[in-house]
Amino acid sequence: MKPQNILYIMSDEHNAKMMGCYGHNQVKTPNLDKLALRGTRFNAHYTNSPICIPARAAFATGRYTHETGYWDNAMPYDGGIKGWGHRLQDEGIRVEAIGKLHYRSKDLNTGFSKQHQPMHVMDGIGQVWGSVRDPLPDHHHSRMLKEIGPGDSGYNHYDRSIADEACTWLKKASNQPDDKPWLLYLGFVAPHFPLVVPEEFYNMYPLDQLPRRKLDPADGFPRHPWLQRMDDFHPVDSLLTPEEKLRAVAAYFGLCSFVDTQIGRVLDALNESGLEAETRVLYTSDHGDNVGARAMWGKSNLYEESARIPLIIAGDGIPEGTCCNTATSLLDSYQTVLAGVGLNLTEEEMKLPGGSWFDFAKKEEIPDRSIFSEYHAIGSPTGAFMLRKGRYKFIYYVDYEPELFNISDDPEEMTNLAGQPEYANIVAEYETNLREICNPEKVDRQAKEAQNNLIKEFGGRIAALNTGTPGATPVPGGRHE
């Protein structure tokens, strides 16, 4: 395809369902909806790990978590495994970042020639307490949703400044023509918690009009034992009042609209700069958010709310106003970026498991493409592994019973089919396919050994449990969010 600029926009913790163009009848995202109308929206797009750092390492390198060893939020990407950004640097292509990357440090070469207002893990170490999993402690006292409702958080200020910086960058780029395309990565924090959003956005979602909670244990829904163990370790929902739960949903919806507004400002600036015709836009997120489904908040599991993410691509050569049902994931970023700027894959890069979103958008659906995700981080007693292929999604838990869902007929994952005799062959087939990617038991042990070694470096389990930010990563120069 014709080499062009790339504006790669990534939000944080955006549940794919929470957008107008994805069919939500309440959440207002007019700017992303317009982007989808002039491009292609992907309906089966997934994170490769439903937590920030492992997901972003997959995004950077095109490799699975068990290949990179960036297991959790205390093992941030440091550029040790080269990614697509390094390849662009080697080819003399301008590749810069504005906003949240959540890597180890701005002083390391993680594939960007310049970082503007970068957000990385606090003190370069991240959440060491989350690495304590072997065995998982009984409880961890840290309130994820301490602040909920209308207001103005440090994250809100930061996201506005990211949009400001991007608008300025684009204006300058229009006055500095280059003989090669450029790539600008733009990292917003919303709709990541804290669930605090400016009042104008919060008021868009009256509490008495919010949807009913899905699969609520209070209504008799039995959680999978793996998920229940996670909630026992780090309870969130049980600490909230009924009104706080409603306010949390309203604030999350508001944050989706808030980040849409910031993205709209940037897309307007792209158009006003005269660069829109020669720039392809990619929008996705690092992972989703449960938003109260199964009485869970944040991410950290492999259900659709947490593992599925939005993907919209628009620009020259991309079908307009269409949907792609081929399963895709974040690690496809590698092939997509190289294709977009006109670079061919090297022999070594051809071994990577991903593919170009530009190619998938133009082709007929590939129903048997497999997408893989895994989780080895905060609150998990054992590794969890997901294979999405065709109609079904299979979740394998080390030492726990698996789950199988017919995503085509049961997109809300209401019925686990894994224990039904008539689906035994499908369970066996999907487990075989999953084990062709990795050995779950072996990988679970590798992750825990790496985490145990990290814990030793910080003085043992007790010391580690008190090391690292207790909440969300602070903005540059700020306090814990």
C-alpha positions as CSV (number, residue, x, y, z in Angstrom):
1,M,0.0,0.0,0.0
2,K,1.0,3.6,-0.4
3,P,3.3,4.8,2.4
4,Q,1.6,7.4,4.6
5,N,1.8,9.0,8.0
6,I,0.2,7.1,10.9
7,L,-1.6,8.7,13.8
8,Y,-1.9,5.8,16.3
9,I,-4.3,6.7,19.2
10,M,-4.5,4.4,22.2
11,S,-6.9,5.0,25.2
12,D,-6.6,3.0,28.4
13,E,-9.3,0.6,29.6
14,H,-11.9,1.2,27.0
15,N,-14.6,-1.5,26.9
16,A,-15.4,-2.1,23.2
17,K,-19.1,-2.1,23.9
18,M,-19.1,1.4,25.3
19,M,-19.2,3.3,22.0
20,G,-22.1,4.4,19.8
21,C,-20.6,2.8,16.7
22,Y,-20.4,-0.5,18.5
23,G,-24.1,-0.4,19.3
24,H,-24.3,1.1,22.8
25,N,-27.6,2.9,23.1
26,Q,-26.4,5.4,25.7
27,V,-22.7,6.0,25.6
28,K,-22.0,9.0,23.4
29,T,-18.8,8.9,21.3
30,P,-19.6,11.1,18.2
31,N,-16.0,11.7,17.1
32,L,-15.1,8.0,17.1
33,D,-18.4,7.2,15.4
34,K,-17.5,9.6,12.6
35,L,-14.0,8.0,12.4
36,A,-15.7,4.6,12.0
37,L,-18.0,6.0,9.2
38,R,-14.9,7.0,7.2
39,G,-13.0,3.8,7.9
40,T,-13.3,0.2,9.1
41,R,-14.5,-1.0,12.5
42,F,-13.3,-4.4,13.9
43,N,-15.8,-6.5,15.8
44,A,-13.5,-9.2,17.3
45,H,-10.4,-7.3,18.4
46,Y,-8.7,-8.3,21.6
47,T,-5.9,-7.4,24.0
48,N,-3.1,-10.1,24.4
49,S,-3.2,-9.6,28.2
50,P,-5.9,-7.7,30.1
51,I,-3.7,-5.5,32.1
52,C,-1.6,-2.5,31.1
53,I,2.1,-3.5,31.0
54,P,1.9,-6.9,29.4
55,A,-0.7,-5.6,26.8
56,R,1.6,-2.7,25.9
57,A,4.6,-4.9,25.6
58,A,2.6,-7.1,23.1
59,F,1.6,-3.9,21.3
60,A,5.3,-2.8,21.1
61,T,6.9,-6.1,20.1
62,G,4.3,-8.1,18.3
63,R,5.0,-11.0,20.7
64,Y,2.9,-12.8,23.3
65,T,3.5,-12.2,27.0
66,H,5.0,-15.7,27.6
67,E,7.5,-14.9,24.9
68,T,8.5,-11.4,26.2
69,G,8.5,-12.1,30.0
70,Y,6.8,-8.8,30.8
71,W,4.4,-10.7,33.0
72,D,2.7,-8.1,35.1
73,N,2.6,-4.4,36.2
74,A,5.9,-4.7,38.0
75,M,7.8,-5.8,34.8
76,P,7.5,-2.8,32.4
77,Y,8.7,-2.8,28.9
78,D,12.3,-1.6,28.7
79,G,13.1,-2.0,25.0
80,G,15.1,-5.1,25.6
81,I,13.1,-6.9,23.0
82,K,13.0,-4.7,19.9
83,G,9.7,-3.6,18.5
84,W,8.2,-1.9,15.5
85,G,9.4,1.5,16.8
86,H,13.0,0.4,16.7
87,R,12.5,-0.7,13.1
88,L,11.1,2.7,12.1
89,Q,14.1,4.4,13.9
90,D,16.5,2.1,11.9
91,E,14.8,3.2,8.7
92,G,15.1,6.9,9.5
93,I,11.4,7.3,10.0
94,R,10.2,9.9,12.5
95,V,8.5,8.1,15.3
96,E,7.3,10.1,18.4
97,A,5.0,9.6,21.3
98,I,2.7,11.9,23.3
99,G,1.2,10.7,26.5
100,K,0.9,7.5,28.4
101,L,3.2,4.6,27.4
102,H,3.5,2.9,30.8
103,Y,7.0,1.6,30.1
104,R,9.9,1.5,32.5
105,S,11.5,4.9,31.8
106,K,11.7,7.8,29.4
107,D,15.5,7.4,29.4
108,L,15.4,3.9,27.7
109,N,15.0,3.5,24.0
110,T,11.7,1.8,23.7
111,G,11.2,2.6,20.0
112,F,10.4,6.4,20.1
113,S,12.9,9.0,19.0
114,K,11.1,11.6,21.2
115,Q,8.6,11.3,24.0
116,H,6.4,14.3,24.9
117,Q,4.8,14.3,28.4
118,P,5.4,10.6,28.8
119,M,3.7,8.6,31.6
120,H,5.6,5.6,32.8
121,V,5.5,3.4,35.9
122,M,6.2,5.1,39.2
123,D,9.9,5.0,40.0
124,G,10.5,2.5,37.2
125,I,9.2,-0.4,39.3
126,G,5.4,-0.5,39.0
127,Q,3.1,-2.5,41.3
128,V,5.5,-4.9,42.9
129,W,2.8,-6.1,45.4
130,G,0.9,-7.5,42.4
131,S,3.7,-10.0,41.7
132,V,3.0,-11.8,45.0
133,R,1.0,-14.8,43.6
134,D,2.9,-18.0,44.7
135,P,0.8,-18.5,46.7
136,L,-1.7,-15.7,46.4
137,P,-2.3,-14.0,49.8
138,D,-5.8,-14.2,51.3
139,H,-6.5,-10.5,51.1
140,H,-5.0,-7.3,49.8
141,H,-6.4,-4.0,51.2
142,S,-6.3,-1.4,48.4
143,R,-9.4,0.5,47.3
144,M,-9.5,0.8,43.6
145,L,-12.6,3.0,43.4
146,K,-12.0,5.4,46.3
147,E,-13.1,8.4,44.3
148,I,-16.2,8.2,42.1
149,G,-18.4,10.8,40.4
150,P,-18.2,14.4,39.0
151,G,-14.9,16.3,39.4
152,D,-11.6,17.0,37.8
153,S,-8.8,14.4,38.4
154,G,-5.2,14.6,37.6
155,Y,-5.9,12.2,34.7
156,N,-8.5,14.5,33.2
157,H,-6.0,17.4,33.3
158,Y,-3.3,15.2,31.7
159,D,-5.6,14.0,28.9
160,R,-6.5,17.6,28.0
161,S,-2.8,18.4,27.9
162,I,-2.1,15.4,25.7
163,A,-4.7,16.6,23.2
164,D,-3.2,20.1,23.4
165,E,0.3,18.8,22.7
166,A,-1.0,16.6,19.8
167,C,-2.7,19.6,18.1
168,T,0.5,21.6,18.4
169,W,2.5,18.8,17.0
170,L,0.3,18.3,14.0
171,K,0.4,22.0,13.2
172,K,4.2,22.0,13.3
173,A,4.3,18.8,11.2
174,S,2.2,20.5,8.5
175,N,4.8,23.2,8.2
176,Q,7.8,20.8,8.2
177,P,7.3,18.5,5.2
178,D,9.3,15.3,5.2
179,D,10.3,13.0,2.4
180,K,9.3,10.0,4.6
181,P,6.1,9.4,6.5
182,W,6.0,9.8,10.2
183,L,4.3,8.0,13.0
184,L,2.8,9.8,16.0
185,Y,1.6,7.7,18.9
186,L,-1.0,9.3,21.2
187,G,-1.7,7.8,24.6
188,F,-4.7,8.9,26.6
189,V,-5.5,7.6,30.1
190,A,-9.4,7.8,30.1
191,P,-11.5,5.9,30.6
192,H,-9.1,4.3,33.2
193,F,-10.1,4.7,36.8
194,P,-10.3,6.8,39.1
195,L,-13.9,7.1,37.9
196,V,-13.9,10.9,38.2
197,V,-15.0,13.0,35.2
198,P,-15.9,16.7,34.6
199,E,-19.5,17.3,35.6
200,E,-20.7,18.1,32.1
201,F,-19.8,14.5,31.0
202,Y,-21.0,12.9,34.3
203,N,-24.4,14.6,33.9
204,M,-24.9,13.0,30.5
205,Y,-25.8,9.8,32.2
206,P,-28.6,10.1,34.8
207,L,-28.4,7.4,37.4
208,D,-32.0,6.3,37.0
209,Q,-31.5,5.6,33.3
210,L,-28.4,3.3,33.6
211,P,-28.6,-0.3,32.4
212,R,-29.1,-3.2,34.8
213,R,-26.0,-4.9,36.0
214,K,-25.1,-8.1,34.2
215,L,-24.6,-11.5,35.9
216,D,-24.6,-10.0,39.4
217,P,-23.8,-12.5,42.2
218,A,-26.4,-10.7,44.3
219,D,-29.0,-12.1,41.9
220,G,-27.7,-15.6,42.3
221,F,-25.1,-15.7,39.5
222,P,-22.3,-18.1,40.5
223,R,-18.8,-16.7,39.7
224,H,-16.2,-19.0,38.2
225,P,-14.0,-20.1,41.2
226,W,-10.9,-18.5,39.6
227,L,-12.7,-15.2,39.4
228,Q,-14.1,-15.6,42.9
229,R,-10.6,-16.2,44.3
230,M,-9.5,-13.0,42.6
231,D,-12.3,-11.0,44.2
232,D,-11.6,-12.6,47.6
233,F,-8.0,-11.3,47.3
234,H,-8.8,-7.8,46.1
235,P,-12.5,-7.0,46.6
236,V,-13.9,-3.8,45.0
237,D,-17.7,-4.1,44.4
238,S,-18.5,-5.3,48.0
239,L,-16.9,-2.1,49.3
240,L,-19.3,0.1,47.3
241,T,-22.8,1.3,48.2
242,P,-25.6,0.8,45.7
243,E,-25.5,4.5,44.8
244,E,-21.7,4.4,44.4
245,K,-22.1,1.5,41.9
246,L,-24.4,3.6,39.8
247,R,-22.2,6.6,40.1
248,A,-19.2,4.5,39.0
249,V,-21.1,3.4,35.8
250,A,-22.1,7.0,35.1
251,A,-18.6,8.2,35.6
252,Y,-17.2,5.4,33.3
253,F,-19.7,6.3,30.6
254,G,-18.7,10.0,31.1
255,L,-15.0,9.2,30.7
256,C,-15.7,7.4,27.4
257,S,-17.4,10.6,26.2
258,F,-14.6,12.7,27.7
259,V,-11.8,10.9,25.8
260,D,-13.9,10.9,22.7
261,T,-14.0,14.7,23.0
262,Q,-10.2,14.9,23.3
263,I,-9.8,12.6,20.3
264,G,-12.2,14.8,18.4
265,R,-10.0,17.8,19.0
266,V,-7.0,16.0,17.7
267,L,-8.8,14.7,14.6
268,D,-10.1,18.3,13.9
269,A,-6.5,19.5,14.2
270,L,-5.4,16.8,11.7
271,N,-8.0,18.0,9.2
272,E,-7.2,21.7,9.8
273,S,-3.4,21.0,9.3
274,G,-4.1,19.6,5.8
275,L,-2.6,16.3,6.8
276,E,-5.7,14.2,6.9
277,A,-5.5,13.0,3.3
278,E,-2.0,11.7,3.8
279,T,-2.4,10.2,7.3
280,R,-4.0,6.9,8.4
281,V,-5.6,6.9,11.8
282,L,-5.7,3.9,14.1
283,Y,-7.7,3.8,17.3
284,T,-7.7,1.1,19.9
285,S,-7.2,0.6,23.7
286,D,-4.8,-1.6,25.8
287,H,-7.6,-3.6,27.4
288,G,-11.2,-3.2,28.5
289,D,-13.1,-2.7,31.8
290,N,-15.7,-4.9,33.5
291,V,-17.8,-1.9,34.5
292,G,-19.6,-3.9,37.2
293,A,-20.4,-7.0,35.1
294,R,-20.1,-10.1,37.4
295,A,-19.7,-7.4,40.2
296,M,-16.1,-6.9,38.9
297,W,-14.4,-3.6,38.1
298,G,-11.2,-2.8,36.2
299,K,-9.8,-5.5,33.9
300,S,-7.8,-8.6,34.8
301,N,-10.0,-11.4,33.3
302,L,-10.6,-12.9,29.9
303,Y,-14.3,-12.2,29.5
304,E,-15.4,-9.9,26.7
305,E,-15.7,-6.7,28.9
306,S,-12.1,-7.0,29.9
307,A,-10.4,-8.7,27.0
308,R,-12.2,-7.3,24.0
309,I,-11.2,-3.8,22.8
310,P,-12.2,-1.3,20.1
311,L,-10.4,-1.0,16.8
312,I,-11.1,1.6,14.2
313,I,-8.8,2.3,11.2
314,A,-9.4,5.1,8.6
315,G,-7.6,6.7,5.8
316,D,-6.3,6.1,2.3
317,G,-6.9,2.6,0.9
318,I,-9.1,1.5,3.9
319,P,-12.7,0.5,3.1
320,E,-15.2,3.2,4.4
321,G,-18.1,2.6,6.6
322,T,-17.5,-1.1,6.9
323,C,-17.0,-3.8,9.6
324,C,-14.4,-6.5,9.8
325,N,-15.3,-9.7,11.6
326,T,-11.9,-11.3,11.4
327,A,-10.4,-11.8,14.9
328,T,-7.5,-9.5,15.5
329,S,-5.3,-8.4,18.5
330,L,-2.9,-5.8,19.7
331,L,0.2,-7.6,18.5
332,D,-0.9,-7.1,14.9
333,S,0.3,-3.6,15.4
334,Y,3.8,-4.6,14.3
335,Q,2.7,-5.7,10.8
336,T,0.1,-2.9,10.5
337,V,2.6,-0.1,11.3
338,L,5.3,-1.4,8.9
339,A,2.7,-1.9,6.1
340,G,1.3,1.6,6.7
341,V,4.7,3.4,6.3
342,G,5.7,1.2,3.4
343,L,8.3,-1.2,5.0
344,N,8.6,-4.8,4.1
345,L,8.9,-7.4,6.9
346,T,12.4,-8.9,7.3
347,E,12.8,-12.7,7.3
348,E,12.8,-12.7,11.2
349,E,9.7,-10.4,11.4
350,M,7.8,-12.8,9.1
351,K,8.0,-15.3,12.0
352,L,5.9,-13.1,14.2
353,P,2.3,-14.3,14.7
354,G,0.5,-11.1,13.8
355,G,-0.9,-9.7,10.5
356,S,-1.8,-6.3,9.1
357,W,-5.2,-4.7,9.9
358,F,-5.0,-3.0,6.5
359,D,-5.0,-6.5,4.9
360,F,-7.8,-7.9,7.1
361,A,-10.0,-4.8,6.4
362,K,-9.9,-5.5,2.6
363,K,-10.3,-9.3,2.7
364,E,-13.2,-11.6,3.2
365,E,-13.6,-12.7,6.9
366,I,-11.1,-15.3,8.0
367,P,-13.3,-17.4,10.3
368,D,-10.6,-19.7,11.6
369,R,-8.0,-17.1,12.6
370,S,-7.0,-17.7,16.2
371,I,-6.5,-15.0,18.8
372,F,-4.6,-15.7,22.0
373,S,-4.6,-13.8,25.3
374,E,-3.2,-14.6,28.7
375,Y,-3.1,-13.2,32.3
376,H,-0.5,-13.8,35.0
377,A,-0.9,-10.6,37.1
378,I,-2.5,-9.0,40.1
379,G,-5.0,-11.2,41.9
380,S,-4.7,-14.3,39.8
381,P,-4.1,-17.6,41.7
382,T,-2.9,-19.2,38.4
383,G,-2.4,-18.4,34.8
384,A,-5.5,-17.9,32.6
385,F,-5.4,-18.4,28.8
386,M,-7.9,-17.5,26.1
387,L,-8.3,-18.7,22.5
388,R,-10.9,-17.0,20.3
389,K,-11.5,-18.7,17.0
390,G,-14.6,-18.5,14.9
391,R,-17.9,-18.9,16.9
392,Y,-16.2,-19.9,20.2
393,K,-14.1,-18.6,22.9
394,F,-12.2,-21.0,25.2
395,I,-10.7,-20.0,28.5
396,Y,-8.2,-22.3,30.2
397,Y,-7.3,-21.8,33.8
398,V,-4.4,-23.7,35.4
399,D,-5.8,-25.9,38.2
400,Y,-9.4,-24.8,37.5
401,E,-12.2,-26.0,35.2
402,P,-12.2,-24.3,31.7
403,E,-14.9,-22.2,30.1
404,L,-16.3,-22.3,26.6
405,F,-18.7,-19.7,25.1
406,N,-20.4,-19.5,21.8
407,I,-19.7,-15.8,21.2
408,S,-21.8,-15.7,18.0
409,D,-25.0,-16.9,19.7
410,D,-24.1,-15.8,23.3
411,P,-22.1,-12.6,23.0
412,E,-22.8,-11.7,26.7
413,E,-21.2,-15.0,27.8
414,M,-24.2,-16.0,29.8
415,T,-23.8,-19.8,29.4
416,N,-20.6,-21.8,29.9
417,L,-20.7,-24.8,27.6
418,A,-17.5,-26.5,28.7
419,G,-19.2,-29.0,31.0
420,Q,-21.8,-30.1,28.5
421,P,-21.1,-33.5,26.9
422,E,-22.1,-32.4,23.4
423,Y,-19.3,-29.7,23.4
424,A,-16.6,-32.1,24.7
425,N,-15.1,-32.3,21.2
426,I,-14.9,-28.6,20.8
427,V,-13.3,-28.2,24.2
428,A,-10.7,-30.8,23.2
429,E,-10.1,-29.1,19.8
430,Y,-9.6,-25.6,21.4
431,E,-7.4,-26.9,24.1
432,T,-5.2,-28.6,21.5
433,N,-5.1,-25.4,19.5
434,L,-4.2,-23.4,22.6
435,R,-1.4,-25.8,23.6
436,E,0.1,-25.4,20.1
437,I,0.8,-21.8,21.2
438,C,2.1,-22.6,24.7
439,N,2.0,-25.1,27.5
440,P,-0.2,-23.4,30.1
441,E,1.2,-25.2,33.1
442,K,4.8,-24.6,32.0
443,V,4.1,-20.9,31.3
444,D,2.3,-20.5,34.7
445,R,5.4,-21.8,36.4
446,Q,7.7,-19.6,34.4
447,A,5.7,-16.5,35.3
448,K,5.6,-17.3,39.0
449,E,9.3,-18.1,39.1
450,A,10.1,-14.7,37.5
451,Q,7.8,-13.0,40.0
452,N,9.4,-14.8,42.9
453,N,12.8,-13.7,41.8
454,L,11.5,-10.1,41.6
455,I,10.1,-10.4,45.1
456,K,13.5,-11.5,46.4
457,E,15.0,-8.4,44.9
458,F,12.6,-6.3,47.0
459,G,13.3,-8.1,50.2
460,G,10.7,-10.9,50.3
461,R,6.9,-11.2,50.3
462,I,6.1,-8.8,53.2
463,A,8.3,-6.1,51.8
464,A,7.0,-6.7,48.2
465,L,3.4,-6.4,49.4
466,N,4.1,-2.8,50.5
467,T,6.1,-1.8,47.4
468,G,4.8,0.1,44.4
469,T,1.9,2.4,43.8
470,P,-1.2,1.2,45.6
471,G,-3.5,2.6,43.0
472,A,-3.3,3.9,39.4
473,T,0.0,5.2,38.1
474,P,0.4,8.9,38.8
475,V,0.7,11.5,36.1
476,P,4.2,12.9,35.6
477,G,5.0,14.9,38.7
478,G,1.7,14.0,40.3
479,R,0.4,11.8,43.2
480,H,-1.3,8.4,43.1
481,E,-4.6,8.5,41.2
